[in-house]
Amino acid sequence: MENEKEAHPSHRKDHRTDAFATKLVDKTASWQQKATKHVSKDEKPPPAGGADDTPIPDAPPGYTVKITFNRAESLPIADINSFSSDPYVLAQLNVDLPPRHKQDPHMRFRTPTIRKSTDPVWNCDWVIANIPSTGFKLKARIYDEDPNDHDDRLGNVHVNVDSLHDNWSGIKEQAYKIKKRMGSKRAYFMRGCAAIFSHGIEMSGKLVVSVELLGKTEVGNNGGRVWTVGPCAWSRHLSPMIGRIAGTKEQGEGKDGAKTESYNFQANQFQLAGPVPPPLYHRYVEFKPFIAGMFTAKSLRGYILNRALRHQHSRVYNYDRYTLYGSFPSPCKEMSLQFLKLANYDRGGRIFTYVITLDGLFRFTETGKEFGIDLLSKHTMHSDVNIYIAFSGEFFVRRLKSPHREPFDSGQETHPATEMNGGPPSTDPPSDPAYYALYIDNDSGTYRPSAKLLPLLREFMQKNLPGLKVVTLDCVADGEKMGRLKGEQRERKKAEGKGMVYMQDEGSSLSSSDEEELDERMREYGEEGAAGGGPKKEKTRMKVKREIKESKVFGGMRGNREKEDTQAVEGRSESADGEIGHSGGELRQKDGVLRPKEDDVIGGNEKVEGK
């Protein structure tokens, strides 16, 4: 018993080595803390974010479904001026599949806007793949587009499908009653007033929706997620006001053949056919302490930044009556040409900032070193402050001398690096995408996409842009080459931006101050017209509006010519046929554009058509 008692640790006497061992453990911990404090910056662990290898949850194959937004009936009147509405549908699809992360964005779809109609017809399709057999819930919000204010919600519609199977018959043009509870009170008040005086007007509108089962989805290694198959819809958003702030211009050609430039900031969206390769999955990088709060909107500072960036996104990708729409059933040569058109082919040495969302929505705008345009080309803004995206970076387009060679083959020449015939800036661009190469990189500090995934990005882009050659560049390993290529783009941008006539964009509208000036001048012209039996009111309004636009054209000119042109404008006198007399020659006002007569010059010896 005594031997057992001595052997038990609780009854054993303390040894001097025990105290030494305890001190050694404490000392080791202290050394570890000091080593962590004095570790070099290069050895610090990278900030959280970047490529995320979280796998897609496993799930059995689902079904491919086509949802059609056919039309709406008896919508309320949201616009007092036109006594109508500009409706569109914003839909969100919810399915019973677990996301990789709870912050993954929802599947959304937007129809084009139908102008001035309370009974719009869209017939717009949305094809989604891999919807599980447990069905889906579709929430469709109907809005009235109002770019000068916030869009008014006209109501909601919920379409619930409890299950899908091989023999499911689908939904054929079923009318769903629009719920007014979340709708605009002003719009339904006007609808109620109209219903009082006409018994044929209904207070509740309807949204007609169809759902067709296309069959089983071949998921491959895509697991439990849904994606957009088509159509590959695109939209082009123009903003002359932002264009003036950012200093971006859109090149064109006037009716008399003169080269023109209008101030315009162009934002583009292109839906690529899914699925996006699963490894293309990136989270924002927390390279600053406030970044996490900005994306999650949890802190006060983060909430303010989050709201500001979302507002900036909505203004840059603003939908209005000048927004252009289009779509393709699936990737094709015409789709590649449309992308090149949105990117202005190889004109002007443009460089673009882009983001690809998890559902394959490709957003991009022109970027540059100028403060205004750089501020509007951040990846955070393009992603609408989404925590997870597929990929981001910059790209530019070049024209190839030989369509049968790769861009970096020996003897291959590219524009804008080399002057070549057969395309911009002297002639129209070729209509074959094989003559063009897309140079795309991973230069994004916000998400820092992995260079190892560039081959997957290249494969995905080639699949969606048939015929177009795709070159990927790593912003680190190919940094020197990428810097040289982008430097050549910037030099071309400077060279091709000279010798242009600046014009007010036809899509721009008058501001509130312009309207006040218009009314004031209308009263002046009205008094003169009344005294001398002047022209009709409609013609007078157009005449005054043209005069205001003339002053805006001269106000938009920049550089040395701005001072000279302003001096010339101060001495102009308008003649009866609409010509404007001026010391250096004559300018003809035509379609809101100031253009010179033949062989005339502005402010000296510089010709408007170019050097």
N, C-alpha and C positions, 0 to 999 in steps of 0.2 A: 504493500500500500504506500509506504514511504517513497519507494522508487517511482510509482505512478504519480504521486503527488508532486515530486520534484520534476517529473517530465512534463507536467501540464504547464503551459505558458503562463497562466494566471498565478501560479504559485512559484514561478521561477524568479530568482533574484535578478535585479537589473545588472547589466554588464556595461562597462564603460564604452564599448563599441556601439551600443544602442543609441546613446546620445550623439555620438559622432555621425551615425547614419541619418538621424533626424536632421541634424544641421546640414548634412550634405544634400539632402533632398530639398531643403529650403533654399540653399545656396544655388542649386541647379535651376530652380524656378526663377530666382532673381536674375541669373545669367541669361536665361531664355527671354525674359522681358526686356533686358537691356539690348540683347541682340536684335529683337524685333524693332525696337525704337531706332537703332542705328543702321538698319538695313538700307541699302542704296535704293534709289527710285526705280532703277531698272529691275530690281528683284522683287518689287511689290507686286502682289497679285493683280491681274487686270480687273477693271471695274465690271460689275455684273451686267450681263446683256450680250448682244451679238447673236451668233448662231445658236439655236436651241435644238438639241437632238431628241427632245421628247417624242416618243413614237405616237402615231395615230392609234387610238383604241381600236381593238379588233371588233368586227361586227360582220354578220352575214351580208351578202350582196343585196342591194335594194333595187328600186325601180326608177326608171327614167320617166319623168312626167313633164308634160307641156301645159303651162298655165297661160290662158289667153284673157286679157282684159279687153272685152269686146266694146262696151260703150257704157255711158251713164245717161240717166234720164231724170229730168226735172230737178236739176241742181239749183241751189239758190243763187241769187244775183249778188256777186261780191264787189263788182266795180260799178260805182255810181255813174261815172262818166259815160261808159259804153252801155250801161244797163244790161250787163252780161257778166261772164266769168271767163277766166283763162285756166281751165282745169287740167290737172295731171294726177297720176296715181303714184304713190310711193308705197311699195309693198315690202313686207318683211316675212321671211319664212322661218318657222320654228319646227324642229324635229326632235324626236326622242333619241338623240345620240350624244354621248358625253364629249365635250370639246377637249382638246389637248390642255388648254388652260381656260379658266373661266373668263379671262379678259379677251378671248378671241371674238372678233366682231361678228355680228349677225349677217345672214344672207339678205341682201337688199336689192331692189330693182326699181327703176324709175321709168315711167312712160314719157314720151314726148308731150309737150304742152299743146293743147288745141285752143286756138285763139277765138275769143268772143263767141262762146257757145255755152249754153246750159244743158245741151243734149249732145255731148261730145262722142265721137266714134274713134276709138283707138285701133282696135283689132291688133293689139300688140302682144307678141308671144314671149314667154320666158321658159326656157327648157332647162330643167334641173335634173341632175343625175344622182343616183344612189340614195333616194328617199327610202327609209326603212318601211317594212311591212306594217309598222304601227301607225303609219299615216303621217299627217302634218297639220299644222295650224298656220293659216295665211291671214295676216293682218294687213289690210289695204287701207291706207289713209288717202283721202281725196283732198287736194289743196287747190286754192286759186293762186296762180303765180302773180306776184307783185314785187318786181325788182326794186322799186323805189321805197318799199316798206317791207315788213315781214309778210311771208305768204300766209294767207288766211286758210285755216282748216275748214273744210266743208262737211266733214263727217268721217266716220270709220265704217268698215265692213269686215266681218270675220267669216272666213271660210274654213270649216273644220272637217277634216277627213279622218275618220277613226281608224281605218285600216285599208291596206292595199293588197291585192292578190291578182293572180294571172287573169281571172275572169271579171275583174272590176270594170263596170260599164262606163265610169267617168261621169262628168257633169257637162251638160250641153246647154250653153247660154242660159244659165239660171240667174234670175234677178234677185239680188239681195238688197234688203232695205237698208238705207244709209242711216246710221245712228247719229242723231243730231246733238247728243249731249256734249260732245267735245268740239262741236262746230262753232263757227264765228257767229256771235250773237247779232252783230250788225247785218250779216248776210241773211240770216233767217228772219230778222225783223223786216227787211225789205221784201223777202219772199212772202211774209205774212200780210204785209200791206197790199201786195199785188193780188194775193188770194182773196182779199176782201172784195175787190172790185171785179174779180173774174172767178167764177165757180169752176172753170176748167183747169185752174192751176192747183197742183197738189203741194202740200207742205213738205212731204217726205220724198226724197229722191231715191233712186235705185242704181246699183252698180251691177252690170251684167258680166258674169265671169264664166269661162269654160275651163275644164280640166280634162286632159286626155292622157291615158296611160300608154306609153310607147314601148314598154317591155322591160325586161331585166337589164340591169347595168353590169357591164364587165368591169369590176373594180380593180383587178390586179392586186397591187400592193398598197392601194389607197385606203383600205380599211374602212373604219366607220366615220366617214365624213361625206357631206354633200358638196356639189360644185355646179357652177353654171356651164352648160354645154354651149348654149347660144341663145339668141343670135349674137353675133359679134357687133354690138352697137357702138357707135362713136358719137362724140359731140364736141363741138368747137365753141369755146366761150370767148367773146371779145369784150374788151373794156377800154374805150378810148381814154377815159379819165385816168385809170391806172397806167395806161401807156404813156401819158404825159408825165406822170409822177416818176415812172421808172425809166423814161427816155427810150422806150422800145418802139420801133416803127415797123410797119408792114409795107413791103414793096409791091408796086403794081405798075400799070401802064395806063395812061389817060387815053381818051378817044382820039386825040391827035398824035398819039405815038410817043409822047413824052413820058419819061420814067417818073413815077410818083412814089411818095412815101407818106403813109398816114400813121399818126400816133395811135398805137393799139397794143394792148397787152393781151396775148393769146394764151389761153389755158386749154388743154386737150385731155380728153378721156377716151380710152379705147378698151372695150371688153374683149379680153383674149379668151380663146376656147380652153376650158379646163380639161383635166385637173392640173393645177400647179404641182410640180414634183414635190413630194412630202418633205425632203430635206431643206427646201427653200422656206425656211421658217426662222425669222429673226425678231429679237426683242430689242427695245431701245437700250442704249448703253448709259449707265449712270456715271458719266464722267464728271458730273458736278453734283453737289449735295441737293440742289433744288430740282434736279431733273425728274426724280421719282415723283415729287409732289406735283410737277407740271403735268405728267401723264395720268396720274391717279386723281388729281384735283382734290387732295385731302387737306393740304395746308392752305392757309389764306393766300399766300404768294402763289402757290401752285394752282389754286382755283382761278385766280385772276389771269395768269398766263394761259391756262387751259382755255378759258372763255375767249381770250383775245385771239388765240391761234385758230380756234373753231370759227370765230367770226371772220377772220382773214380768209380761211378756206372757203367759207360760203360766199365771200365777195369775189374771190378770184375765180371760183367755179360757179359763178352766178348764172342762173338761167333767166333769159329775157327774150324779147321778140326777135333779137338778132342772133340768138344761139342757133347753130346749124346742127342738124341731126342726120343720122344715116345708120345703116346696119347691113351686115352680110350674114347669110345663113350659116356659113362655116368659113374657115380660112381659105383664101383663094388669091390669085394674082391681083385681082382688083382691090382686095383688102390691103395688100402690100403697097399698091399705088396710092391708096387713100392715106395710109400712114406716112408715106413720103410727102404727100401733099400737105398734111398737117405739120410735118417737120420742115416744110419749104424746100424740099429736095436738098441740093447742095448750095443753095443761095446764101450769100451773106456770112458764111463761116459760123453759123449758129451752133451753140452748145446748149444742151438741155439737161435740166434736173428731172429725175423720174422716180416714181415709186410704183411697185407692183403689189397690190393687196393680196391677201390670202385667197380670194376668189378670182384672181386674175384680172382685176381692173387696173389698167395701165394709165397712170396720170403723169403728165409732163408739161413743163413750161420752159421757156428760154431762160438761161442763167447768164451771169456775167459779173465782172468785177465792180460795176457801178453800184453805188449804195442802194438805190431804189430797187433795181432788178435783183440784186443779191438778197435783199430783205424778203422779196416775194418768192424766192426759189428754195426755201428751206424744206428739207424732207419731212420735218414735223408737220408743217402746214399741208403738204401734199397728202400725207397719210391721214389727215384730220385727227391728229394726236392719237392715233391707234397704237396700242402697246405692242402688238405683233403685226408684222407685215411679211411678205415673201422675200422681196429684194428691193434695193435702192442704190442710187448712184447717179452717174451722168452719162450722156451719150451724144454723139454727133453723126452726121451722114456725109459720106463722100461719094463722088462719082468716079467710076473706074473707066480707064481707057479701053480695056478689053474685058467684055463680060464673061469670057471663058477662062480667065485666070483669077487666082485668089489675090486678095489685096496686097499681101506681102511677097508675092512671087517676083522673081527677078524680071526686070523689064516692065513691070506693071506701074502705070502712072495714075495718080489720083488728083482730083480737084476737090478742095482748093489749093493743095500744095503745088500743083503744076497747072499752068495755063493750058487749057484744052478746048478745042472746038466741039461742037455738037451738043451744047447744053448751056446752062447759066454761066455767066450773066448775060452773054450775047444772044443766045437763042433759047427756045423752049427746051425743057428737060426731056430726055428720052422716056418713052412710055413702057419700057421694059425694066422691071425691078432688078434684073440680072446685072444692070449697069451700075448698081449702087451697093455700098457696103455700110452696115450699121456697126459703129464702134461703140461698145457699151462697157462700162466699168463698174466697180464697186466702191467708188469714192463717196462715201457717206459717213460722216462722223456721228450721226444720230443713231444709226443701227449697225454700222460696221459689218457689212456682210462678209462672209468667209470667202477667201479666194479659192478654196478647194471646191466651192459650189459653182464657180463660173462655167465649167463645162455643162452642168445641168441647165443653167440659165441660157446658154447658147443653144442647146437642143430645144428648149421650150420656145425661144423666140423664133428659131428657124421653122418650127412646126406651125407657128401662128402667122408668119410672114413669108409665105412660099416665094422662092426665087431670089429673095434678098440675102446677100452674104452677111454673116454675122461674125464680128471679131470681138473677143472679150479681152479686157485689159485689167491686170491687177494693179491697184493704185500704189502698192508697195514694191512688188517685184518688177513691175513694168513702169515704175515711176518716171524714169528718165525718158523713155519712149513716149509715155502718155503726156508728159509735159511738153515735149517737142511737138507732138501732133496738135495739142490744144493751143499751143503758141501759134502754129500756122493758121488755125481756125480764127484766132483773134486778129491776126494780121489781115486776113481776108475780109473780116468784118469791117475793119477800118477802111480798107481799100474800096470796097463796094458801097460804102455808105456815103460817098462823095457825089456831088453834082446832081442832087435830087430836088424835085419840086415837092414842098411839104403841103399836104392837103388835110382838111378836116374830114374825118371818117364819115361816110354817109350814114353809118349806123348810130352815130352819136346823137344824143338828144340835148335840147336846151336846158340849162340849169334854171333854178328858181330866180336867180338874179337876171338871167337872160329874159325870162318871161316878164319880169317887171319892166325891163327895158323895152321889150316888145310892145307891151301895153301902152307905155308912155309914148313911143314913137307912133303907135297906131292912132292915138288920140291926135297927135300933131298932124299926121297925114290925113286923118279924118276931117279935121278942121279945114285944111287946105283943099281937100277934095270937095267938101261941102261948098266952099266959096267959089271954086272954079269948075264945079261939075266933074270932079275927078273920077278915077276908075272905080270899079266895084270893090267892095270890102275884101273879098277873097283874094283878088289880085294884089291889093294893097298889103295884106298880111304877108303874102309870099315875098313881096318886094322888101318889106322891113326885115323879115327873117333872113333873107339873103344878105342884107347889109350887115346884120349881126354876125353871120357866118364869115363874111369877108374879114371882119376885124379879128375873128378867132384864127383865121388862116395866118394872118400876119403875126398874131401873137404867138403862134406856134413855131415860127422860124427861129433857128438858133445859129450861133457862130457869128462870124464877121458880117454875114449877109443880113442878119437880123437888124443891125443898126442901120444899114443902108436902106433896107426895105421899109423900115419904119419912117425914115426921113422921106422916102418917096410917097408913102401913104398919106403923110400929113398934107401933101400938096396935090392930092388927087381930086379930080372933078368928074362926076358921073355924067355921062352923056345919055341921050335918049335911047340908044340901042343897047345899053347895058355895059359898054366898054368903060374902062377906067383910065383916064389920062394920067401920065406920069413922066417925069423928066427923063428917065432912061429908056423909054419906049412905051409900049402899050400892053396892058394885061387884059385878057378877056375872061370875064366871069362866066363859068360854064359848069353846071351841075355841082355847084358848091366848091369848085376847084379854080384857083387862080392859075391861068396858063398864059404864056406869052404868045404874041403873034410871031409869025415866021421871022427868023433872023434878028429878033429883039433880044436885048440883054437886060438884066436886072442889076442895078447898082454897080455899073462898071463894065468890064469886059468878060465877066463870067457868064457863060451860057447856062440856061436852065437845064437843058438836056444832058449836060455832063461836060467833062473836059475833053 
